[in-house]
Amino acid sequence: MRVALTLLAVMLVAGYSFGETYNTPTIDGVVNVAPDDWDASDMAVDDPDDDCRYNPNDPDLDKLYVTWDADSLYVGITTVRPPGGFGNGYVLFMDFDAQDGITGATDFTNADYYPRKITFSTMGADVVMGAWNLEGPFLKFCIDPTSTTDVPEQFTASDTDVRHIEAAVSWNGLYGLGRGNVPEGTTLRFIATIVGGDGTGAYDAMPTSSTGVESDPGTPYDAVTDLDEYYEAIVDSNNDGVPDIGYTPVESTSWGEIKGLFAE
């Protein structure tokens, strides 16, 4: 019986088709899983679409997609339901040097771009992307959140009908090391959130924080929300200063799910 299960597991693995870096999706504001766009396995986080603290009246984060090629990093965000009547901000925080520990911003209370009562205890944000009511997404360096600067060589798009956001930014724009070069061991961390106006906390986070405070209807709108869960992508695992080929966000997760089918 064990031999049969092992054979079946091998067949299942052989049947899996993992999308891997390098991939170059089309940045047009719509996250579309298709041969010339995103791969299904570029999906890094599948967040519950009913865990906004004001559900079912307000928007909710759904999925985060991450991939890259030799030239650029690509990020896609899908959401459900339109922005609320008072408007909503859609914000993505990125730690672009997680291999060096917590070196970026950890408190956005007094930021000059999307000042929100959001803190981080497990990463430091170096880049923030904001889009109000799903319009005009834009990336800024935020190592000092009170003095942000524009990220060069970025291209962003959003679609208010399907409620998606996409962004591309060149490695050179992020690090200034020339085309196709990254710091050795580059590791990225991402946290996305939906917020209200200035001075509000997080209304939903992707991934959901360990406490779920942002999803609790009893949390005041202006309470400080610490977002401590993130998605991590190791861009340069072999420390050669070049983005890795063959990385896929779901590789280990998928194998773990397969093994789970045969757990004793």
C-alpha contacts under 8 A as a table, 3 or more apart, distances in Angstrom:
res1	aa1	res2	aa2	distance
1	M	4	A	5.08
1	M	5	L	6.28
2	R	5	L	5.03
2	R	6	T	6.09
3	V	6	T	5.04
3	V	7	L	6.14
4	A	7	L	5.12
4	A	8	L	6.15
5	L	8	L	4.99
5	L	9	A	6.10
5	L	262	F	7.15
6	T	9	A	5.04
6	T	10	V	6.28
7	L	10	V	5.12
7	L	11	M	6.23
8	L	11	M	5.01
8	L	12	L	6.13
9	A	12	L	5.04
9	A	13	V	6.21
9	A	258	I	7.04
9	A	259	K	7.69
10	V	13	V	5.16
10	V	14	A	6.11
11	M	14	A	5.04
11	M	15	G	6.16
12	L	15	G	5.03
12	L	16	Y	6.44
12	L	258	I	7.80
13	V	16	Y	5.24
13	V	255	W	7.74
13	V	258	I	7.98
14	A	17	S	7.91
18	F	41	S	5.92
18	F	248	T	6.96
18	F	250	V	7.96
18	F	251	E	7.23
19	G	23	N	7.86
19	G	39	D	5.40
19	G	40	A	6.93
19	G	41	S	5.29
19	G	42	D	6.47
19	G	248	T	6.27
20	E	23	N	6.69
20	E	41	S	7.70
20	E	42	D	7.53
20	E	67	T	7.88
20	E	245	I	7.22
20	E	246	G	4.78
20	E	247	Y	5.22
20	E	248	T	4.77
21	T	67	T	6.11
21	T	68	W	5.73
21	T	69	D	6.03
21	T	244	D	7.23
21	T	245	I	5.10
21	T	246	G	4.95
21	T	247	Y	5.25
21	T	248	T	6.50
22	Y	67	T	7.34
22	Y	68	W	5.61
22	Y	69	D	4.11
22	Y	70	A	6.78
22	Y	244	D	7.98
22	Y	245	I	5.62
22	Y	246	G	6.84
23	N	38	W	7.68
23	N	67	T	6.36
23	N	68	W	5.78
23	N	69	D	5.48
24	T	36	D	7.91
24	T	37	D	6.95
24	T	38	W	7.72
24	T	67	T	7.76
24	T	68	W	6.67
24	T	69	D	6.17
24	T	74	Y	7.65
25	P	36	D	6.46
25	P	37	D	4.03
25	P	38	W	5.16
25	P	74	Y	7.44
26	T	36	D	7.06
26	T	37	D	5.21
26	T	38	W	7.67
27	I	30	V	7.39
27	I	155	F	7.70
27	I	156	T	6.91
27	I	157	A	6.42
27	I	166	E	5.92
27	I	167	A	6.59
27	I	168	A	7.09
28	D	156	T	7.88
28	D	157	A	5.50
28	D	158	S	6.99
28	D	166	E	7.15
29	G	156	T	7.54
29	G	157	A	4.36
29	G	158	S	3.80
29	G	159	D	4.95
29	G	164	H	5.94
29	G	165	I	5.31
29	G	166	E	5.29
30	V	158	S	6.85
30	V	159	D	6.25
30	V	162	V	7.11
30	V	164	H	5.58
30	V	165	I	6.86
30	V	166	E	7.09
31	V	37	D	7.70
31	V	38	W	6.77
31	V	76	G	6.20
31	V	77	I	7.34
31	V	78	T	7.02
31	V	164	H	6.45
31	V	165	I	7.54
31	V	166	E	7.12
32	N	37	D	6.08
32	N	38	W	5.93
33	V	37	D	6.00
33	V	38	W	4.70
33	V	39	D	5.42
33	V	40	A	5.77
34	A	37	D	5.09
34	A	38	W	5.94
34	A	39	D	6.43
35	P	38	W	7.21
35	P	39	D	7.04
38	W	42	D	6.50
39	D	42	D	5.24
39	D	43	M	7.70
40	A	43	M	6.07
41	S	44	A	7.58
41	S	248	T	6.60
41	S	249	P	6.55
41	S	250	V	5.87
42	D	65	Y	5.30
42	D	66	V	5.57
42	D	67	T	5.96
42	D	248	T	6.46
42	D	249	P	6.00
42	D	250	V	7.45
43	M	46	D	7.19
43	M	63	K	6.88
43	M	64	L	5.84
43	M	65	Y	4.24
43	M	66	V	6.47
43	M	249	P	6.68
43	M	250	V	7.31
44	A	63	K	7.53
44	A	64	L	5.52
44	A	65	Y	5.21
44	A	66	V	6.10
44	A	231	Y	7.08
44	A	249	P	5.26
44	A	250	V	6.74
45	V	63	K	5.53
45	V	64	L	5.01
45	V	65	Y	7.05
45	V	206	M	7.23
45	V	207	P	6.70
45	V	231	Y	7.15
46	D	62	D	6.19
46	D	63	K	4.69
46	D	64	L	6.72
47	D	61	L	6.61
47	D	62	D	4.98
47	D	63	K	5.73
47	D	206	M	5.99
47	D	207	P	6.31
47	D	208	T	7.36
48	P	51	D	5.98
48	P	61	L	7.56
48	P	62	D	6.22
49	D	52	C	7.63
49	D	60	D	5.54
49	D	61	L	6.05
49	D	62	D	5.14
49	D	79	T	7.66
49	D	80	V	6.75
50	D	55	N	6.13
50	D	56	P	7.12
50	D	60	D	6.58
51	D	55	N	6.65
51	D	60	D	6.93
51	D	204	D	6.66
51	D	215	S	5.49
52	C	55	N	5.18
52	C	56	P	7.85
52	C	58	D	7.06
52	C	59	P	7.02
52	C	60	D	5.44
52	C	61	L	7.89
52	C	203	Y	5.69
52	C	204	D	4.73
52	C	214	E	7.41
52	C	215	S	5.14
53	R	203	Y	5.71
53	R	204	D	6.71
53	R	214	E	6.40
53	R	215	S	4.08
53	R	216	D	5.16
53	R	217	P	4.67
54	Y	57	N	5.95
54	Y	58	D	5.67
54	Y	203	Y	7.50
54	Y	215	S	7.88
54	Y	217	P	6.30
55	N	58	D	5.56
55	N	59	P	7.47
55	N	60	D	7.76
56	P	59	P	7.90
57	N	84	G	7.06
58	D	81	R	6.69
58	D	82	P	7.12
58	D	83	P	6.23
58	D	84	G	5.16
59	P	79	T	6.96
59	P	80	V	5.69
59	P	81	R	4.71
59	P	82	P	5.60
59	P	83	P	5.47
59	P	84	G	6.80
59	P	194	I	7.77
60	D	79	T	5.60
60	D	80	V	5.35
60	D	81	R	6.74
60	D	194	I	7.28
60	D	204	D	6.52
61	L	77	I	7.71
61	L	78	T	6.47
61	L	79	T	4.42
61	L	80	V	6.48
61	L	193	T	7.36
61	L	194	I	7.26
61	L	204	D	6.86
61	L	205	A	7.13
61	L	206	M	6.61
62	D	77	I	7.45
62	D	78	T	5.37
62	D	79	T	4.77
62	D	80	V	6.57
62	D	206	M	7.84
63	K	77	I	5.77
63	K	78	T	5.17
63	K	79	T	7.00
63	K	206	M	7.89
64	L	75	V	7.33
64	L	76	G	5.80
64	L	77	I	4.81
64	L	78	T	6.70
64	L	206	M	7.70
65	Y	75	V	5.54
65	Y	76	G	4.75
65	Y	77	I	6.32
66	V	73	L	7.72
66	V	74	Y	5.84
66	V	75	V	4.76
66	V	76	G	6.56
66	V	249	P	7.52
67	T	73	L	6.27
67	T	74	Y	5.33
67	T	75	V	6.72
67	T	248	T	7.74
68	W	71	D	7.64
68	W	72	S	5.68
68	W	73	L	4.40
68	W	74	Y	5.53
68	W	243	P	7.89
69	D	72	S	5.58
69	D	73	L	6.74
69	D	243	P	7.38
69	D	245	I	7.76
70	A	180	G	5.17
70	A	242	V	7.66
70	A	243	P	6.25
71	D	170	S	5.66
71	D	171	W	6.08
71	D	172	N	7.90
71	D	179	R	6.10
71	D	180	G	4.90
72	S	168	A	6.44
72	S	169	V	5.44
72	S	170	S	3.93
72	S	171	W	5.21
72	S	180	G	7.56
73	L	168	A	5.63
73	L	169	V	5.46
73	L	170	S	6.13
73	L	171	W	6.70
74	Y	166	E	7.48
74	Y	167	A	5.75
74	Y	168	A	4.52
74	Y	169	V	6.75
75	V	166	E	5.71
75	V	167	A	5.28
75	V	168	A	6.53
76	G	164	H	7.38
76	G	165	I	5.76
76	G	166	E	4.36
76	G	167	A	6.49
77	I	164	H	5.67
77	I	165	I	5.12
77	I	166	E	6.34
78	T	163	R	6.38
78	T	164	H	4.56
78	T	165	I	6.59
79	T	163	R	5.65
79	T	164	H	6.17
80	V	163	R	6.68
81	R	163	R	7.62
82	P	160	T	7.89
82	P	163	R	7.06
83	P	86	F	7.98
83	P	87	G	5.60
83	P	88	N	5.49
83	P	133	N	5.77
83	P	134	L	7.85
84	G	87	G	5.15
84	G	88	N	6.36
86	F	196	G	7.65
87	G	132	W	7.33
87	G	133	N	5.91
87	G	196	G	6.58
87	G	197	G	7.39
88	N	132	W	5.97
88	N	133	N	5.30
88	N	194	I	6.66
88	N	195	V	5.64
88	N	196	G	4.82
88	N	197	G	6.85
89	G	130	G	6.73
89	G	131	A	5.71
89	G	132	W	4.41
89	G	133	N	5.90
89	G	134	L	7.29
89	G	194	I	5.66
89	G	195	V	5.04
89	G	196	G	5.93
89	G	197	G	7.23
90	Y	130	G	5.69
90	Y	131	A	5.15
90	Y	132	W	6.25
90	Y	133	N	7.23
90	Y	134	L	6.58
90	Y	192	A	7.55
90	Y	193	T	6.07
90	Y	194	I	4.75
90	Y	195	V	6.53
91	V	128	V	6.93
91	V	129	M	5.52
91	V	130	G	4.47
91	V	131	A	6.50
91	V	192	A	5.69
91	V	193	T	5.30
91	V	194	I	6.23
91	V	195	V	7.58
92	L	128	V	5.61
92	L	129	M	5.02
92	L	130	G	6.55
92	L	190	F	7.05
92	L	191	I	5.89
92	L	192	A	4.24
92	L	193	T	6.37
93	F	125	A	5.73
93	F	126	D	7.54
93	F	127	V	5.97
93	F	128	V	4.60
93	F	129	M	6.56
93	F	190	F	5.74
93	F	191	I	5.26
93	F	192	A	6.10
94	M	124	G	7.99
94	M	125	A	5.26
94	M	126	D	5.96
94	M	127	V	5.11
94	M	128	V	6.23
94	M	188	L	6.87
94	M	189	R	5.61
94	M	190	F	4.69
94	M	191	I	6.67
95	D	98	A	5.85
95	D	104	G	7.04
95	D	123	M	6.58
95	D	124	G	5.70
95	D	125	A	4.58
95	D	126	D	5.12
95	D	127	V	6.68
95	D	188	L	5.54
95	D	189	R	4.97
95	D	190	F	6.52
96	F	125	A	7.64
96	F	126	D	6.14
96	F	127	V	7.38
96	F	186	T	7.25
96	F	187	T	6.49
96	F	188	L	4.80
96	F	189	R	6.77
97	D	100	D	5.75
97	D	101	G	7.42
97	D	103	T	7.70
97	D	186	T	5.97
97	D	187	T	5.78
97	D	188	L	6.26
98	A	101	G	5.21
98	A	102	I	6.58
98	A	103	T	7.80
98	A	123	M	7.04
98	A	124	G	7.80
98	A	186	T	7.32
98	A	187	T	5.26
98	A	188	L	5.85
98	A	189	R	6.67
99	Q	185	G	6.48
99	Q	186	T	6.18
99	Q	187	T	5.42
100	D	103	T	7.08
101	G	123	M	7.35
102	I	122	T	7.14
102	I	123	M	5.08
102	I	124	G	4.89
103	T	123	M	7.70
103	T	124	G	5.45
103	T	125	A	7.90
103	T	143	I	7.78
104	G	123	M	7.47
104	G	124	G	3.86
104	G	125	A	4.78
104	G	126	D	5.06
104	G	142	C	7.47
104	G	143	I	4.64
104	G	144	D	7.36
105	A	108	F	7.31
105	A	120	F	7.99
105	A	124	G	4.80
105	A	125	A	4.85
105	A	126	D	6.50
105	A	142	C	6.66
105	A	143	I	5.14
105	A	144	D	6.13
105	A	145	P	6.28
106	T	119	T	5.30
106	T	120	F	4.77
106	T	121	S	6.84
106	T	123	M	7.17
106	T	124	G	5.20
106	T	125	A	6.57
107	D	110	N	7.69
107	D	117	K	7.53
107	D	118	I	6.07
107	D	119	T	4.41
107	D	120	F	6.56
107	D	145	P	7.86
108	F	111	A	4.98
108	F	114	Y	7.70
108	F	115	P	5.51
108	F	116	R	5.50
108	F	117	K	6.17
108	F	118	I	5.56
108	F	119	T	6.33
108	F	145	P	6.35
109	T	115	P	5.28
109	T	116	R	4.92
109	T	117	K	4.66
109	T	118	I	6.42
109	T	119	T	7.82
109	T	199	G	6.97
110	N	115	P	5.45
110	N	116	R	7.36
110	N	145	P	7.36
110	N	146	T	6.32
111	A	114	Y	6.40
111	A	115	P	4.44
111	A	116	R	7.39
111	A	145	P	4.60
111	A	146	T	4.44
111	A	147	S	7.50
112	D	115	P	6.05
112	D	145	P	6.39
112	D	146	T	4.93
112	D	147	S	6.41
112	D	148	T	6.82
113	Y	145	P	7.32
113	Y	146	T	7.73
113	Y	148	T	6.99
114	Y	130	G	7.09
114	Y	198	D	6.67
115	P	198	D	5.62
115	P	199	G	6.20
116	R	195	V	7.78
116	R	197	G	7.95
116	R	198	D	5.79
116	R	199	G	4.75
116	R	200	T	5.35
116	R	201	G	5.71
116	R	202	A	7.83
117	K	199	G	5.79
117	K	200	T	5.69
117	K	201	G	4.58
117	K	202	A	7.47
117	K	222	D	6.78
117	K	223	A	6.68
117	K	224	V	4.65
117	K	225	T	6.32
118	I	201	G	5.71
118	I	202	A	6.62
118	I	224	V	5.70
118	I	225	T	5.02
118	I	226	D	5.81
118	I	227	L	7.10
119	T	224	V	7.17
119	T	225	T	6.24
119	T	226	D	4.62
119	T	227	L	6.27
120	F	123	M	5.98
120	F	124	G	6.67
120	F	226	D	5.43
120	F	227	L	5.32
120	F	228	D	5.83
121	S	124	G	7.85
121	S	226	D	6.94
121	S	227	L	7.21
121	S	228	D	5.69
122	T	228	D	5.44
122	T	229	E	7.48
123	M	189	R	7.49
123	M	228	D	7.64
124	G	143	I	7.88
125	A	128	V	7.08
125	A	142	C	6.72
125	A	143	I	6.46
126	D	141	F	5.71
126	D	142	C	5.05
126	D	143	I	4.64
127	V	139	L	6.64
127	V	140	K	5.57
127	V	141	F	4.49
127	V	142	C	5.29
127	V	143	I	7.21
128	V	139	L	5.60
128	V	140	K	5.45
128	V	141	F	6.49
128	V	142	C	6.35
129	M	137	P	6.34
129	M	138	F	5.23
129	M	139	L	4.25
129	M	140	K	6.41
130	G	136	G	7.96
130	G	137	P	5.34
130	G	138	F	5.70
130	G	139	L	6.83
131	A	134	L	5.14
131	A	135	E	5.31
131	A	136	G	5.48
131	A	137	P	4.23
131	A	138	F	6.75
132	W	135	E	5.52
132	W	136	G	7.11
132	W	137	P	7.60
133	N	160	T	7.96
134	L	137	P	7.19
134	L	158	S	6.44
134	L	159	D	7.23
134	L	160	T	5.96
134	L	163	R	6.75
134	L	164	H	7.53
134	L	165	I	7.11
135	E	158	S	6.31
135	E	159	D	7.71
135	E	160	T	7.16
136	G	156	T	7.82
136	G	157	A	7.20
136	G	158	S	7.14
137	P	156	T	6.11
137	P	157	A	6.70
137	P	158	S	7.06
137	P	165	I	7.39
137	P	167	A	7.96
138	F	156	T	6.75
139	L	150	D	6.44
139	L	151	V	5.72
139	L	154	Q	7.41
140	K	148	T	6.02
140	K	149	T	5.32
140	K	150	D	4.48
140	K	151	V	5.02
141	F	144	D	7.98
141	F	148	T	5.43
141	F	149	T	5.23
141	F	150	D	6.17
141	F	151	V	5.94
142	C	145	P	4.55
142	C	146	T	7.69
142	C	147	S	7.05
142	C	148	T	4.86
142	C	149	T	7.08
143	I	148	T	7.48
144	D	147	S	5.50
144	D	148	T	6.41
145	P	148	T	5.64
151	V	154	Q	6.60
151	V	173	G	6.35
151	V	174	L	6.83
152	P	169	V	7.80
152	P	173	G	4.91
152	P	174	L	7.46
153	E	169	V	5.81
153	E	170	S	5.80
153	E	172	N	7.69
153	E	173	G	5.06
154	Q	167	A	7.28
154	Q	168	A	5.69
154	Q	169	V	4.22
154	Q	170	S	6.60
154	Q	173	G	7.16
155	F	167	A	5.78
155	F	168	A	5.13
155	F	169	V	6.25
156	T	165	I	7.67
156	T	166	E	5.71
156	T	167	A	4.22
156	T	168	A	6.19
157	A	165	I	6.04
157	A	166	E	5.37
157	A	167	A	6.42
158	S	163	R	7.31
158	S	164	H	5.64
158	S	165	I	4.32
158	S	166	E	6.13
159	D	162	V	5.82
159	D	163	R	5.51
159	D	164	H	5.48
159	D	165	I	6.67
160	T	163	R	4.65
160	T	164	H	6.91
169	V	173	G	6.40
169	V	174	L	7.10
170	S	173	G	4.98
170	S	174	L	6.47
170	S	179	R	7.63
171	W	174	L	5.11
171	W	175	Y	6.02
171	W	176	G	7.39
171	W	177	L	7.78
171	W	178	G	7.66
171	W	179	R	6.57
171	W	180	G	6.09
171	W	181	N	6.52
171	W	182	V	6.51
172	N	175	Y	5.19
172	N	176	G	4.45
172	N	177	L	5.51
172	N	178	G	4.99
172	N	179	R	5.30
172	N	180	G	6.92
172	N	181	N	6.91
172	N	182	V	7.84
173	G	176	G	5.72
175	Y	178	G	8.00
175	Y	182	V	6.60
175	Y	183	P	7.65
177	L	181	N	5.66
177	L	182	V	6.67
178	G	181	N	5.81
180	G	242	V	6.34
180	G	243	P	7.16
181	N	241	G	5.73
181	N	242	V	5.22
181	N	243	P	7.21
182	V	186	T	6.54
182	V	236	D	7.81
182	V	241	G	5.00
182	V	242	V	5.75
182	V	243	P	6.74
183	P	186	T	5.51
183	P	241	G	5.34
183	P	242	V	7.98
184	E	236	D	6.47
184	E	239	N	4.58
184	E	240	D	5.83
184	E	241	G	4.39
184	E	242	V	7.62
185	G	234	I	7.50
185	G	235	V	7.15
185	G	236	D	4.76
185	G	237	S	5.71
185	G	238	N	6.90
185	G	239	N	4.62
185	G	240	D	7.55
185	G	241	G	7.01
186	T	234	I	6.35
186	T	235	V	5.40
186	T	236	D	5.17
186	T	237	S	7.56
186	T	239	N	7.81
186	T	241	G	7.80
187	T	232	E	7.03
187	T	233	A	5.80
187	T	234	I	4.37
187	T	235	V	5.55
187	T	236	D	6.99
188	L	232	E	5.56
188	L	233	A	5.14
188	L	234	I	6.27
188	L	235	V	7.12
189	R	230	Y	5.98
189	R	231	Y	5.39
189	R	232	E	4.37
189	R	233	A	6.39
190	F	230	Y	5.41
190	F	231	Y	5.15
190	F	232	E	6.55
191	I	205	A	7.04
191	I	206	M	5.82
191	I	207	P	6.45
191	I	227	L	7.69
191	I	229	E	7.33
191	I	230	Y	5.22
191	I	231	Y	6.74
192	A	205	A	5.64
192	A	206	M	5.01
192	A	207	P	7.25
193	T	202	A	6.14
193	T	203	Y	7.14
193	T	204	D	5.46
193	T	205	A	4.28
193	T	206	M	6.15
194	I	202	A	5.95
194	I	203	Y	5.51
194	I	204	D	5.30
194	I	205	A	6.63
195	V	200	T	6.52
195	V	201	G	6.27
195	V	202	A	4.95
195	V	203	Y	5.35
195	V	204	D	7.37
196	G	200	T	5.62
196	G	201	G	7.39
196	G	202	A	7.69
196	G	203	Y	7.47
197	G	200	T	5.90
199	G	222	D	6.13
200	T	221	Y	5.66
200	T	222	D	4.25
200	T	223	A	6.98
200	T	224	V	7.95
201	G	214	E	7.56
201	G	221	Y	6.09
201	G	222	D	5.16
201	G	223	A	5.60
201	G	224	V	5.59
201	G	225	T	5.63
202	A	205	A	6.74
202	A	214	E	5.42
202	A	225	T	6.08
203	Y	214	E	5.08
203	Y	215	S	6.27
203	Y	221	Y	7.73
204	D	208	T	7.31
204	D	214	E	5.46
204	D	215	S	5.79
205	A	208	T	4.98
205	A	209	S	6.77
205	A	214	E	6.87
205	A	215	S	7.97
205	A	227	L	7.44
206	M	209	S	7.79
206	M	230	Y	7.57
207	P	229	E	5.87
207	P	230	Y	5.86
207	P	231	Y	7.01
208	T	212	G	6.15
208	T	214	E	8.00
208	T	227	L	7.81
208	T	229	E	6.53
209	S	212	G	5.08
209	S	213	V	7.25
209	S	214	E	7.52
209	S	226	D	7.59
209	S	227	L	5.26
209	S	228	D	5.52
209	S	229	E	5.06
210	S	227	L	7.87
210	S	228	D	6.57
210	S	229	E	6.40
212	G	215	S	5.35
212	G	216	D	6.52
213	V	216	D	5.25
213	V	219	T	6.57
213	V	225	T	6.70
214	E	219	T	7.04
214	E	225	T	6.37
215	S	219	T	7.93
216	D	219	T	5.53
217	P	220	P	7.89
219	T	223	A	6.62
220	P	223	A	5.22
233	A	249	P	7.24
234	I	237	S	5.96
235	V	243	P	5.28
235	V	244	D	5.70
235	V	247	Y	7.84
236	D	239	N	5.50
236	D	240	D	6.89
236	D	241	G	6.53
236	D	242	V	6.25
236	D	243	P	5.20
236	D	244	D	5.34
237	S	244	D	6.97
238	N	244	D	7.86
239	N	242	V	7.73
244	D	247	Y	6.55
247	Y	251	E	7.94
248	T	251	E	5.55
249	P	252	S	7.80
250	V	253	T	5.09
250	V	254	S	5.66
251	E	254	S	5.40
251	E	255	W	6.43
252	S	255	W	5.22
252	S	256	G	6.10
253	T	256	G	5.04
253	T	257	E	6.21
254	S	257	E	5.07
254	S	258	I	6.29
255	W	258	I	5.02
255	W	259	K	6.19
256	G	259	K	5.12
256	G	260	G	6.13
257	E	260	G	4.96
257	E	261	L	6.71
258	I	261	L	5.41
258	I	262	F	7.45
259	K	262	F	5.56
259	K	263	A	6.53
260	G	263	A	5.13
